[in-house]
């Protein structure tokens, strides 16, 4: 019983190792009774994980509160995701979303981004106690890699920016801005995951790195935060039943856009010329469709 409880609460990777060691059907069973070998394997995993985490320094910042806002617009159960719009141009939003322009305009978006295509998410809904509104679990906005299977490329591994982002005081280059009306409903770590294709799980999952990141910081209500697309964060379960409003602006460096999981803009704005449309369900496998002759599949950097 004690061994079971230990396995339940240990690091997820270490849990798999121990389950394999004590399973006669697993190749890991061969090292059962060899603690020095187990230690060596685990030490290498720990060192590998830690080598992919870059924590903030005085000169390098990966998550930062940038401003306070007075409040959110009157809620209307809006639910849009990654809707393309023109950064700096209010009229590129449909009228029913323009109430959020005051929040968008508070984001210190770099002038180089103005007139490019950004992506807007607004999510308003009543959340039950104990539930999170957005994606739970530790993750990055960049999925890290895309494995696709098309006529030319078989199970190709590609790096995928999802807003990018770097900070050179006092200027934010690219990145992601987000805010909500409820304190302590999102936790952010001032860190960056490096060489994401080597370490990040499906769709940006970095839950296996939690034990190496420390406590992080929870966002307070009516604060706009900036972060990179490689910054770990998570949506937290609410302690009481509440109506949550959340908004996010992803800047222009987005390499892929999923119609099945995103919102089209009724004003006619479409993803930028260097963004590929990825058709199908991203959780069940995808196919690439080239949406601009100037941007081909080979523009996505191949990871070896």
Secondary structure, DSSP 8 states (H G I E B T S, - for coil): -HHHHHHHHS-HHHHHHHHHHT-TTSGGGGGTT-HHHHHHHHHHHHHHHHHTEEE--SS--SEEEEEE-S--------EEEEEEEETT-GGGS-GGGGGGHHHHTTS---GGGTTSEEEEEEEEEEE-TT--SS--SSB-SS-EEEEEE-SS-EEEEEEE-BS--EEETTEEES-EEEEESSTTSEEE-SEEE-SHHHH--GGGB-GGGGGGT---EE--TTEEEEE-TT--EEE---SS-EEEEEEEEE-S-B-EE-GGGS---TT-----TT-EEEES-TTT--EEE--BTTB-GGGS-B--
